[in-house]
Amino acid sequence: MAKKDKVLEHRENLKPYRFKPELIQKLLDEKLMNVATLAGIIGMNHAGMAKILRGECIPMADKVGKIAAVLEVKPGYFFDRD
């Protein structure tokens, strides 16, 4: 099998990562922190953070990193392969 064919086969077998906003809420509950506090710390407005938690939008990588830092986890914590 040619190298190009192996690469294409590998790509076809990859599953995309899925962002799991419910894990943010889980950590907020564990840390007794509310959405408004988290939003303020990372420089977002409450409405934007609420959209993320409802799964209406996926945050950019820099925001995921900031959320993860505040909640003391690695950014990959919020992603899963189905």
VODO-616311 format. One record per residue: residue number from 1; residue in three letters; x, y, z of N, C-alpha, C in turn. Coordinates in Angstrom, 2 decimals. Last residue first. Layout:
% VODO-616311
<atom nr="NUM" rest="Ala" n_X="X" n_Y="Y" n_Z="Z" ca_X="X" ca_Y="Y" ca_Z="Z" c_X="X" c_Y="Y" c_Z="Z"/>
...
***
This chain:
% VODO-616311
<atom nr="82" rest="Asp" n_X="-16.83" n_Y="10.48" n_Z="19.91" ca_X="-17.98" ca_Y="9.56" ca_Z="19.96" c_X="-17.84" c_Y="8.49" c_Z="18.92"/>
<atom nr="81" rest="Arg" n_X="-14.43" n_Y="11.95" n_Z="21.90" ca_X="-14.71" ca_Y="11.33" ca_Z="20.61" c_X="-15.88" c_Y="10.38" c_Z="20.80"/>
<atom nr="80" rest="Asp" n_X="-14.54" n_Y="15.08" n_Z="23.57" ca_X="-14.66" ca_Y="13.64" ca_Z="23.60" c_X="-14.89" c_Y="13.15" c_Z="22.18"/>
<atom nr="79" rest="Phe" n_X="-13.53" n_Y="17.84" n_Z="25.60" ca_X="-13.75" ca_Y="17.22" ca_Z="24.30" c_X="-13.77" c_Y="15.71" c_Z="24.44"/>
<atom nr="78" rest="Phe" n_X="-12.73" n_Y="19.01" n_Z="27.95" ca_X="-14.05" ca_Y="19.37" ca_Z="27.44" c_X="-14.38" c_Y="18.74" c_Z="26.08"/>
<atom nr="77" rest="Tyr" n_X="-10.12" n_Y="18.25" n_Z="28.41" ca_X="-11.16" ca_Y="17.71" ca_Z="29.29" c_X="-12.55" c_Y="17.92" c_Z="28.70"/>
<atom nr="76" rest="Gly" n_X="-8.37" n_Y="19.72" n_Z="26.92" ca_X="-8.91" ca_Y="18.51" ca_Z="26.33" c_X="-10.00" c_Y="17.86" c_Z="27.15"/>
<atom nr="75" rest="Pro" n_X="-7.46" n_Y="21.71" n_Z="28.72" ca_X="-8.48" ca_Y="22.02" ca_Z="27.72" c_X="-9.12" c_Y="20.78" c_Z="27.09"/>
<atom nr="74" rest="Lys" n_X="-7.27" n_Y="20.44" n_Z="32.08" ca_X="-6.65" ca_Y="20.65" ca_Z="30.78" c_X="-7.75" c_Y="20.92" c_Z="29.75"/>
<atom nr="73" rest="Val" n_X="-8.47" n_Y="22.36" n_Z="34.91" ca_X="-8.39" ca_Y="21.14" ca_Z="34.12" c_X="-7.62" c_Y="21.47" c_Z="32.83"/>
<atom nr="72" rest="Glu" n_X="-9.35" n_Y="24.61" n_Z="36.49" ca_X="-8.23" ca_Y="23.76" ca_Z="36.88" c_X="-8.24" c_Y="22.38" c_Z="36.23"/>
<atom nr="71" rest="Leu" n_X="-11.02" n_Y="26.57" n_Z="35.75" ca_X="-11.64" ca_Y="25.39" ca_Z="36.36" c_X="-10.62" c_Y="24.30" c_Z="36.71"/>
<atom nr="70" rest="Val" n_X="-9.23" n_Y="28.36" n_Z="34.60" ca_X="-10.03" ca_Y="28.79" ca_Z="35.76" c_X="-10.59" c_Y="27.58" c_Z="36.51"/>
<atom nr="69" rest="Ala" n_X="-8.28" n_Y="26.76" n_Z="32.49" ca_X="-7.37" ca_Y="27.27" ca_Z="33.52" c_X="-8.12" c_Y="27.66" c_Z="34.78"/>
<atom nr="68" rest="Ala" n_X="-10.60" n_Y="26.32" n_Z="30.96" ca_X="-9.90" ca_Y="25.19" ca_Z="31.57" c_X="-8.98" c_Y="25.67" c_Z="32.70"/>
<atom nr="67" rest="Ile" n_X="-11.10" n_Y="28.93" n_Z="30.10" ca_X="-12.09" ca_Y="28.22" ca_Z="30.93" c_X="-11.42" c_Y="27.08" c_Z="31.67"/>
<atom nr="66" rest="Lys" n_X="-8.79" n_Y="29.34" n_Z="28.57" ca_X="-9.06" ca_Y="30.18" ca_Z="29.74" c_X="-10.06" c_Y="29.52" c_Z="30.68"/>
<atom nr="65" rest="Gly" n_X="-9.11" n_Y="27.38" n_Z="26.57" ca_X="-7.93" ca_Y="27.38" ca_Z="27.43" c_X="-8.14" c_Y="28.19" c_Z="28.69"/>
<atom nr="64" rest="Val" n_X="-11.44" n_Y="28.25" n_Z="25.38" ca_X="-11.42" ca_Y="26.93" ca_Z="26.02" c_X="-10.25" c_Y="26.86" c_Z="26.98"/>
<atom nr="63" rest="Lys" n_X="-10.49" n_Y="30.68" n_Z="24.37" ca_X="-11.50" ca_Y="30.69" ca_Z="25.43" c_X="-11.56" c_Y="29.35" c_Z="26.15"/>
<atom nr="62" rest="Asp" n_X="-8.72" n_Y="29.75" n_Z="22.41" ca_X="-8.21" ca_Y="30.58" ca_Z="23.51" c_X="-9.20" c_Y="30.64" c_Z="24.67"/>
<atom nr="61" rest="Ala" n_X="-10.42" n_Y="28.32" n_Z="20.67" ca_X="-9.41" ca_Y="27.62" ca_Z="21.45" c_X="-8.90" c_Y="28.45" c_Z="22.62"/>
<atom nr="60" rest="Met" n_X="-13.84" n_Y="29.46" n_Z="20.91" ca_X="-12.54" ca_Y="29.41" ca_Z="20.24" c_X="-11.52" c_Y="28.79" c_Z="21.21"/>
<atom nr="59" rest="Pro" n_X="-16.72" n_Y="27.48" n_Z="21.80" ca_X="-15.78" ca_Y="28.57" ca_Z="22.02" c_X="-14.49" c_Y="28.36" c_Z="21.23"/>
<atom nr="58" rest="Ile" n_X="-19.54" n_Y="26.83" n_Z="19.94" ca_X="-18.33" ca_Y="26.23" ca_Z="20.48" c_X="-17.31" c_Y="27.36" c_Z="20.64"/>
<atom nr="57" rest="Cys" n_X="-23.01" n_Y="27.33" n_Z="20.67" ca_X="-21.77" ca_Y="27.69" ca_Z="19.98" c_X="-20.60" c_Y="27.01" c_Z="20.68"/>
<atom nr="56" rest="Glu" n_X="-25.01" n_Y="26.08" n_Z="21.99" ca_X="-25.38" ca_Y="26.84" ca_Z="20.80" c_X="-24.16" c_Y="27.31" c_Z="20.02"/>
<atom nr="55" rest="Gly" n_X="-24.79" n_Y="24.77" n_Z="24.38" ca_X="-24.34" ca_Y="24.08" ca_Z="23.19" c_X="-24.69" c_Y="24.79" c_Z="21.90"/>
<atom nr="54" rest="Arg" n_X="-25.26" n_Y="26.09" n_Z="26.68" ca_X="-26.43" ca_Y="25.48" ca_Z="26.04" c_X="-26.05" c_Y="24.71" c_Z="24.78"/>
<atom nr="53" rest="Leu" n_X="-22.73" n_Y="27.11" n_Z="27.17" ca_X="-23.25" ca_Y="26.07" ca_Z="28.06" c_X="-24.49" c_Y="25.38" c_Z="27.50"/>
<atom nr="52" rest="Ile" n_X="-22.60" n_Y="29.07" n_Z="25.16" ca_X="-21.65" ca_Y="27.94" ca_Z="25.17" c_X="-22.22" c_Y="26.80" c_Z="26.00"/>
<atom nr="51" rest="Lys" n_X="-24.60" n_Y="30.78" n_Z="26.01" ca_X="-24.73" ca_Y="30.12" ca_Z="24.71" c_X="-23.80" c_Y="28.92" c_Z="24.63"/>
<atom nr="50" rest="Ala" n_X="-23.47" n_Y="31.68" n_Z="28.42" ca_X="-24.71" ca_Y="30.90" ca_Z="28.46" c_X="-24.93" c_Y="30.15" c_Z="27.15"/>
<atom nr="49" rest="Met" n_X="-21.37" n_Y="33.21" n_Z="27.44" ca_X="-21.07" ca_Y="31.99" ca_Z="28.20" c_X="-22.30" c_Y="31.10" c_Z="28.26"/>
<atom nr="48" rest="Gly" n_X="-22.86" n_Y="35.28" n_Z="26.29" ca_X="-21.97" ca_Y="34.46" ca_Z="25.47" c_X="-21.64" c_Y="33.14" c_Z="26.15"/>
<atom nr="47" rest="Ala" n_X="-24.13" n_Y="36.36" n_Z="28.55" ca_X="-24.92" ca_Y="35.80" ca_Z="27.46" c_X="-24.08" c_Y="34.88" c_Z="26.57"/>
<atom nr="46" rest="His" n_X="-22.00" n_Y="37.37" n_Z="30.10" ca_X="-22.82" ca_Y="36.26" ca_Z="30.60" c_X="-23.58" c_Y="35.58" c_Z="29.47"/>
<atom nr="45" rest="Asn" n_X="-19.02" n_Y="38.02" n_Z="28.20" ca_X="-20.26" ca_Y="38.44" ca_Z="28.85" c_X="-21.07" c_Y="37.19" c_Z="29.21"/>
<atom nr="44" rest="Met" n_X="-15.59" n_Y="37.36" n_Z="29.18" ca_X="-16.76" ca_Y="37.19" ca_Z="28.31" c_X="-17.97" c_Y="37.79" c_Z="28.99"/>
<atom nr="43" rest="Gly" n_X="-13.25" n_Y="37.14" n_Z="30.70" ca_X="-13.46" ca_Y="38.28" ca_Z="29.82" c_X="-14.57" c_Y="38.12" c_Z="28.80"/>
<atom nr="42" rest="Ile" n_X="-12.89" n_Y="35.26" n_Z="32.61" ca_X="-12.25" ca_Y="35.01" ca_Z="31.31" c_X="-12.52" c_Y="36.11" c_Z="30.29"/>
<atom nr="41" rest="Ile" n_X="-14.32" n_Y="36.36" n_Z="34.76" ca_X="-12.90" ca_Y="36.03" ca_Z="34.91" c_X="-12.21" c_Y="35.87" c_Z="33.56"/>
<atom nr="40" rest="Gly" n_X="-16.95" n_Y="36.53" n_Z="33.74" ca_X="-16.19" ca_Y="37.73" ca_Z="34.10" c_X="-14.70" c_Y="37.47" c_Z="34.19"/>
<atom nr="39" rest="Ala" n_X="-17.61" n_Y="33.80" n_Z="33.44" ca_X="-17.59" ca_Y="34.69" ca_Z="32.28" c_X="-16.76" c_Y="35.94" c_Z="32.57"/>
<atom nr="38" rest="Leu" n_X="-17.54" n_Y="32.96" n_Z="36.13" ca_X="-16.62" ca_Y="32.40" ca_Z="35.15" c_X="-16.49" c_Y="33.33" c_Z="33.95"/>
<atom nr="37" rest="Thr" n_X="-19.68" n_Y="34.54" n_Z="37.12" ca_X="-18.33" ca_Y="34.67" ca_Z="37.68" c_X="-17.29" c_Y="34.15" c_Z="36.68"/>
<atom nr="36" rest="Ala" n_X="-21.85" n_Y="33.60" n_Z="35.63" ca_X="-21.46" ca_Y="35.01" ca_Z="35.53" c_X="-20.04" c_Y="35.23" c_Z="36.06"/>
<atom nr="35" rest="Val" n_X="-22.06" n_Y="30.94" n_Z="36.47" ca_X="-21.70" ca_Y="31.25" ca_Z="35.08" c_X="-21.20" c_Y="32.69" c_Z="34.95"/>
<atom nr="34" rest="Asn" n_X="-20.64" n_Y="30.34" n_Z="39.76" ca_X="-21.73" ca_Y="30.55" ca_Z="38.81" c_X="-21.20" c_Y="30.99" c_Z="37.45"/>
<atom nr="33" rest="Met" n_X="-19.30" n_Y="27.71" n_Z="41.71" ca_X="-19.08" ca_Y="28.94" ca_Z="40.95" c_X="-20.24" c_Y="29.10" c_Z="39.98"/>
<atom nr="32" rest="Leu" n_X="-18.76" n_Y="25.37" n_Z="43.15" ca_X="-19.72" ca_Y="26.35" ca_Z="43.66" c_X="-19.52" c_Y="27.72" c_Z="43.02"/>
<atom nr="31" rest="Lys" n_X="-17.34" n_Y="23.41" n_Z="42.01" ca_X="-16.56" ca_Y="24.50" ca_Z="42.59" c_X="-17.44" c_Y="25.60" c_Z="43.18"/>
<atom nr="30" rest="Glu" n_X="-19.35" n_Y="21.79" n_Z="40.99" ca_X="-18.42" ca_Y="21.24" ca_Z="41.97" c_X="-17.65" c_Y="22.33" c_Z="42.70"/>
<atom nr="29" rest="Asp" n_X="-20.53" n_Y="23.55" n_Z="39.13" ca_X="-21.30" ca_Y="23.08" ca_Z="40.28" c_X="-20.38" c_Y="22.55" c_Z="41.38"/>
<atom nr="28" rest="Leu" n_X="-18.42" n_Y="23.80" n_Z="37.31" ca_X="-18.94" ca_Y="24.99" ca_Z="38.00" c_X="-19.71" c_Y="24.58" c_Z="39.25"/>
<atom nr="27" rest="Leu" n_X="-18.24" n_Y="21.17" n_Z="36.41" ca_X="-17.15" ca_Y="21.73" ca_Z="37.21" c_X="-17.59" c_Y="22.99" c_Z="37.95"/>
<atom nr="26" rest="Lys" n_X="-20.71" n_Y="21.01" n_Z="35.05" ca_X="-20.38" ca_Y="20.06" ca_Z="36.11" c_X="-19.29" c_Y="20.62" c_Z="37.02"/>
<atom nr="25" rest="Gln" n_X="-20.41" n_Y="22.98" n_Z="33.11" ca_X="-21.41" ca_Y="23.15" ca_Z="34.16" c_X="-21.14" c_Y="22.22" c_Z="35.33"/>
<atom nr="24" rest="Ile" n_X="-18.42" n_Y="21.75" n_Z="31.58" ca_X="-18.17" ca_Y="23.06" ca_Z="32.20" c_X="-19.14" c_Y="23.25" c_Z="33.36"/>
<atom nr="23" rest="Leu" n_X="-19.73" n_Y="19.51" n_Z="30.69" ca_X="-18.61" ca_Y="19.33" ca_Z="31.61" c_X="-18.20" c_Y="20.64" c_Z="32.27"/>
<atom nr="22" rest="Glu" n_X="-21.52" n_Y="20.42" n_Z="28.86" ca_X="-22.06" ca_Y="19.98" ca_Z="30.15" c_X="-20.94" c_Y="19.74" c_Z="31.17"/>
<atom nr="21" rest="Pro" n_X="-20.14" n_Y="20.86" n_Z="26.50" ca_X="-20.34" ca_Y="21.99" ca_Z="27.42" c_X="-20.87" c_Y="21.58" c_Z="28.78"/>
<atom nr="20" rest="Lys" n_X="-18.04" n_Y="19.20" n_Z="24.78" ca_X="-19.05" ca_Y="18.81" ca_Z="25.76" c_X="-19.25" c_Y="19.92" c_Z="26.80"/>
<atom nr="19" rest="Phe" n_X="-17.22" n_Y="18.80" n_Z="21.40" ca_X="-17.16" ca_Y="19.67" ca_Z="22.57" c_X="-18.32" c_Y="19.33" c_Z="23.49"/>
<atom nr="18" rest="Arg" n_X="-15.80" n_Y="16.01" n_Z="19.91" ca_X="-17.05" ca_Y="16.72" ca_Z="20.18" c_X="-16.88" c_Y="17.52" c_Z="21.46"/>
<atom nr="17" rest="Tyr" n_X="-13.55" n_Y="15.24" n_Z="17.30" ca_X="-13.78" ca_Y="15.49" ca_Z="18.71" c_X="-15.07" c_Y="16.28" c_Z="18.86"/>
<atom nr="16" rest="Pro" n_X="-14.19" n_Y="12.88" n_Z="14.68" ca_X="-13.98" ca_Y="14.24" ca_Z="15.19" c_X="-14.21" c_Y="14.30" c_Z="16.69"/>
<atom nr="15" rest="Lys" n_X="-12.28" n_Y="9.99" n_Z="14.02" ca_X="-13.56" ca_Y="10.55" ca_Z="14.42" c_X="-13.30" c_Y="11.95" c_Z="14.96"/>
<atom nr="14" rest="Leu" n_X="-10.56" n_Y="8.42" n_Z="11.37" ca_X="-10.57" ca_Y="9.39" ca_Z="12.47" c_X="-11.99" c_Y="9.86" c_Z="12.76"/>
<atom nr="13" rest="Asn" n_X="-10.64" n_Y="6.91" n_Z="9.12" ca_X="-10.94" ca_Y="6.24" ca_Z="10.38" c_X="-10.99" c_Y="7.19" c_Z="11.57"/>
<atom nr="12" rest="Glu" n_X="-9.81" n_Y="8.59" n_Z="7.12" ca_X="-11.19" ca_Y="8.09" ca_Z="7.06" c_X="-11.60" c_Y="7.44" c_Z="8.38"/>
<atom nr="11" rest="Arg" n_X="-7.11" n_Y="8.90" n_Z="7.76" ca_X="-8.03" ca_Y="10.04" ca_Z="7.88" c_X="-9.49" c_Y="9.58" c_Z="7.91"/>
<atom nr="10" rest="His" n_X="-6.12" n_Y="6.35" n_Z="7.09" ca_X="-6.07" ca_Y="6.83" ca_Z="8.48" c_X="-7.07" c_Y="7.97" c_Z="8.69"/>
<atom nr="9" rest="Glu" n_X="-6.46" n_Y="6.37" n_Z="4.32" ca_X="-7.18" ca_Y="5.39" ca_Z="5.13" c_X="-7.23" c_Y="5.82" c_Z="6.59"/>
<atom nr="8" rest="Leu" n_X="-4.67" n_Y="8.42" n_Z="3.65" ca_X="-6.10" ca_Y="8.59" ca_Z="3.38" c_X="-6.94" c_Y="7.61" c_Z="4.20"/>
<atom nr="7" rest="Val" n_X="-2.26" n_Y="7.20" n_Z="4.44" ca_X="-2.69" ca_Y="8.47" ca_Z="5.06" c_X="-4.18" c_Y="8.66" c_Z="4.86"/>
<atom nr="6" rest="Lys" n_X="-2.20" n_Y="5.01" n_Z="2.74" ca_X="-2.24" ca_Y="4.80" ca_Z="4.19" c_X="-2.72" c_Y="6.04" c_Z="4.91"/>
<atom nr="5" rest="Asp" n_X="-2.00" n_Y="6.27" n_Z="0.25" ca_X="-3.19" ca_Y="5.47" ca_Z="0.55" c_X="-3.33" c_Y="5.23" c_Z="2.04"/>
<atom nr="4" rest="Lys" n_X="0.55" n_Y="7.41" n_Z="0.50" ca_X="-0.61" ca_Y="8.28" ca_Z="0.33" c_X="-1.90" c_Y="7.54" c_Z="0.67"/>
<atom nr="3" rest="Lys" n_X="2.16" n_Y="5.09" n_Z="0.57" ca_X="2.09" ca_Y="5.97" ca_Z="1.74" c_X="0.85" c_Y="6.87" c_Z="1.68"/>
<atom nr="2" rest="Ala" n_X="0.60" n_Y="2.17" n_Z="-0.84" ca_X="1.38" ca_Y="3.39" ca_Z="-0.94" c_X="1.16" c_Y="4.27" c_Z="0.29"/>
<atom nr="1" rest="Met" n_X="0.86" n_Y="-1.18" n_Z="0.00" ca_X="0.00" ca_Y="0.00" ca_Z="0.00" c_X="0.89" c_Y="1.23" c_Z="0.00"/>
***
